[in-house]
Amino acid sequence: MEIPVEAPAAGTIAALKVATEESVQEDQVLCLIES
């Protein structure tokens, strides 16, 4: 299932916090954004 994810700010992804095919939970941090 694909669920859209909205970023709270514009910027560049600095680090991904999840692996490919990993299940995620609501409110889980998916990446770090540098602005």
N, C-alpha and C positions, 0 to 999 in steps of 0.2 A: 504494500500500500504506500502511496506517495502522499505526503502532507506538505503543503507549502510552509516555508519558514520565512519570517520577516526579520530583517536585521534592525536593531534599534538605532543604528547610526550608519552613515556612509563611511567607507574606508576600504582597506585592503586586508584580506585574511592573513593573519600572522601565524596562526597555528590551528590545526584541526585537532579536536579533542575526541573524535570517534573514528573507528576503523570502518572500512568498507564492509557492508552487509551486517554491521552491528545494530542491534535493536536499541532504540533510545526511548527515554521517558519524557513526559511532559515537563517543561521547564529545565531540562538538562542542558548544560553548556555544550554547544556543538563546535564552536570555534572561537578564537580570539581575533578581534578586529583592531587594526591600527588605523587611527584617523589622522 
